[in-house]
């Protein structure tokens, strides 16, 4: 009786009964994304300087993508890196691209949003964040 009771309890939470019999559901394990290469504040400053050193707008974005590749950041470092741009459209593009690479994005990415001068850019970034939780 104890074995049947235990089996019944397991089936309540981890099984489904079908016409073909009992199907044991596989447990779901939450995925955790770990960053193996967290940028330091000094590296973020260096990235900003490398972006600033480029002459043309498209070269700045290309360099930004190159130097940030493989790193993850905290929100304050994202602000530092995007400050390497002259134009807000490139800042916005990179802010969106770095969102997934930012370890404190759920609680602090508003710092990045607030760094934009124009309300339309802030609104667009907020919309992006809401659509990419």
C-alpha positions as CSV (number, residue, x, y, z in Angstrom):
1,X,0.0,0.0,0.0
2,X,2.8,2.4,0.8
3,X,4.4,1.8,-2.6
4,X,1.0,2.5,-4.4
5,X,0.5,5.7,-2.3
6,X,4.0,7.0,-3.1
7,X,3.4,6.2,-6.8
8,X,0.1,8.0,-6.7
9,X,1.7,11.1,-5.1
10,X,4.5,11.2,-7.7
11,X,1.9,10.9,-10.5
12,X,0.0,13.9,-9.1
13,X,2.9,16.2,-9.8
14,X,5.1,14.5,-12.3
15,X,2.8,12.3,-14.5
16,X,0.0,12.5,-17.0
17,X,-2.6,9.8,-17.6
18,X,-3.4,9.1,-21.2
19,X,-5.3,6.4,-23.0
20,X,-2.0,4.6,-23.6
21,X,-1.0,4.6,-19.9
22,X,0.9,6.9,-17.5
23,X,3.4,9.3,-19.0
24,X,6.1,10.6,-16.6
25,X,6.9,14.2,-17.3
26,X,10.5,15.2,-17.5
27,X,11.4,17.9,-14.9
28,X,12.2,21.3,-16.2
29,X,15.4,22.9,-15.1
30,X,15.8,26.6,-15.3
31,X,18.6,27.7,-17.6
32,X,21.2,30.0,-16.1
33,X,23.4,32.1,-18.4
34,X,26.8,32.6,-16.8
35,X,29.2,35.2,-18.1
36,X,32.8,34.0,-18.2
37,X,34.3,37.4,-19.2
38,X,32.9,40.2,-17.1
39,X,34.3,43.6,-18.2
40,X,36.1,45.7,-15.6
41,X,35.5,49.5,-15.4
42,X,38.9,50.1,-16.9
43,X,38.0,47.8,-19.9
44,X,34.8,49.7,-20.4
45,X,36.7,53.0,-20.4
46,X,39.1,51.5,-22.9
47,X,36.3,50.3,-25.1
48,X,34.8,53.8,-25.0
49,X,38.1,55.3,-26.1
50,X,38.5,52.9,-28.9
51,X,35.0,53.8,-30.2
52,X,35.8,57.5,-29.9
53,X,39.1,57.1,-31.9
54,X,37.1,56.0,-35.0
55,X,36.4,58.8,-37.4
56,X,33.1,57.8,-39.1
57,X,29.8,56.8,-37.6
58,X,29.7,53.3,-39.1
59,X,33.3,52.6,-38.1
60,X,32.4,53.6,-34.5
61,X,29.6,51.0,-34.4
62,X,31.7,48.4,-36.1
63,X,34.5,49.0,-33.5
64,X,32.0,48.9,-30.7
65,X,30.7,45.6,-31.7
66,X,34.2,44.2,-32.0
67,X,35.5,45.4,-28.7
68,X,32.4,44.4,-26.7
69,X,32.2,41.0,-28.2
70,X,32.6,38.2,-25.6
71,X,32.1,40.5,-22.6
72,X,29.2,41.1,-20.3
73,X,28.6,44.3,-18.4
74,X,26.9,46.1,-15.6
75,X,24.6,49.0,-16.5
76,X,27.0,51.7,-15.5
77,X,29.6,50.2,-17.8
78,X,27.1,50.2,-20.7
79,X,26.7,53.9,-20.2
80,X,30.4,54.3,-20.3
81,X,30.8,52.4,-23.5
82,X,28.0,54.1,-25.4
83,X,29.5,57.5,-24.4
84,X,32.1,56.7,-27.1
85,X,29.5,57.6,-29.7
86,X,28.7,61.1,-31.0
87,X,25.3,60.3,-32.3
88,X,22.4,58.9,-30.3
89,X,21.2,56.5,-33.0
90,X,24.4,54.4,-32.6
91,X,24.2,54.7,-28.8
92,X,20.7,53.3,-29.0
93,X,21.7,50.5,-31.3
94,X,24.5,49.4,-29.0
95,X,22.4,49.8,-25.9
96,X,19.9,47.4,-27.4
97,X,22.7,45.0,-28.4
98,X,24.3,45.0,-24.9
99,X,21.0,44.6,-23.1
100,X,21.3,40.8,-23.1
101,X,24.9,41.0,-22.0
102,X,24.2,43.1,-19.0
103,X,24.1,41.2,-15.7
104,X,22.0,43.7,-13.7
105,X,19.6,44.6,-16.6
106,X,16.5,43.7,-14.6
107,X,17.1,46.1,-11.9
108,X,19.5,48.8,-13.2
109,X,19.1,49.2,-17.0
110,X,17.1,52.3,-16.3
111,X,20.5,54.0,-15.8
112,X,21.2,53.4,-19.5
113,X,17.7,54.6,-20.5
114,X,18.2,57.8,-18.5
115,X,21.6,58.5,-20.2
116,X,19.8,59.4,-23.4
117,X,19.1,63.0,-24.1
118,X,16.0,62.6,-26.3
119,X,12.7,61.3,-25.0
120,X,12.1,59.4,-28.2
121,X,15.3,57.4,-27.7
122,X,14.4,56.7,-24.0
123,X,11.0,55.6,-25.1
124,X,12.3,53.3,-27.8
125,X,14.8,51.7,-25.4
126,X,12.1,51.2,-22.8
127,X,9.9,49.5,-25.4
128,X,12.8,47.3,-26.4
129,X,13.3,46.3,-22.8
130,X,9.7,45.5,-22.3
131,X,9.6,43.3,-25.4
132,X,12.8,41.5,-24.4
133,X,12.4,40.7,-20.7
